[in-house]
Amino acid sequence: MDDVNVQAITDANKIAITVPKDWGSIEFRFRIDGGSDGNTYQIEEYIRSESTDGNDHWAHIATLNIQQGTQEYSGTIYFADVITDTNVAWLGSMRPVEPTNSIGTWSHDTYGSKQILFTISSMVDVTDAVYIDYRRLSR
């Protein structure tokens, strides 16, 4: 996918994260606003990398199905507790951690990638919102 395709995705359906240079691996937590326990949302993950032709390209590296749990973040916002991955195409280990009714996480190495893009490809209700928190796991 190129930048033109990424720009065509509505802002409500994408989250772009700039990865600091010294981050060797990264962990994500997903929060949902407006959904119900057990609702499942499909998210596509892409990595941006520079190519030899001078253009940047977005490579699809995983499809994630996140399921809303009962662990409250704040008000109507709850953490995803079940994360399942499919269509994984990445160099190293990618792993979901799924503690039932707690906080599920998704982590992987960055391999020097400069940006990560998540697109929401399936929502239960168009008024729901998905948020992503992230942190460095290693250098």
ZILIN-V58396 format. One record per backbone hydrogen bond with DSSP energy under -0.5 kcal/mol. CO is the residue of the C=O (numbers start at 0). NH is the residue of the N-H. Records with the same first field share a line. If there is no record, write none. Layout:
BEGIN
CO = NH / NH
END
This chain:
BEGIN
0 = 57
1 = 5
2 = 6
3 = 7
4 = 8
5 = 8
9 = 12
10 = 13
12 = 119
14 = 117
16 = 18 / 115
17 = 19
19 = 22
21 = 23
23 = 109 / 110
24 = 136 / 137
25 = 107
26 = 134
27 = 105
28 = 132
29 = 79
30 = 130
31 = 33 / 77
32 = 128
35 = 38
38 = 67
40 = 65
41 = 120 / 121
42 = 63
43 = 118
44 = 60 / 61
45 = 116
46 = 58
47 = 113 / 114
48 = 56
50 = 53
54 = 50
56 = 48 / 58
58 = 46
60 = 88
61 = 44
62 = 85
63 = 42 / 65
64 = 83
65 = 40
66 = 80 / 81
67 = 37
69 = 71
70 = 78
73 = 76
75 = 33
76 = 72 / 73
77 = 31
78 = 68
79 = 103
81 = 66
83 = 64
85 = 62
92 = 108
94 = 106
96 = 104
97 = 99
98 = 101
101 = 103
103 = 29
104 = 96
105 = 27
106 = 94
107 = 25
109 = 112
113 = 18
114 = 47
115 = 16
116 = 45
117 = 14
118 = 43 / 120
121 = 41
124 = 127
128 = 32
130 = 30
132 = 28
134 = 26
137 = 23 / 24
END
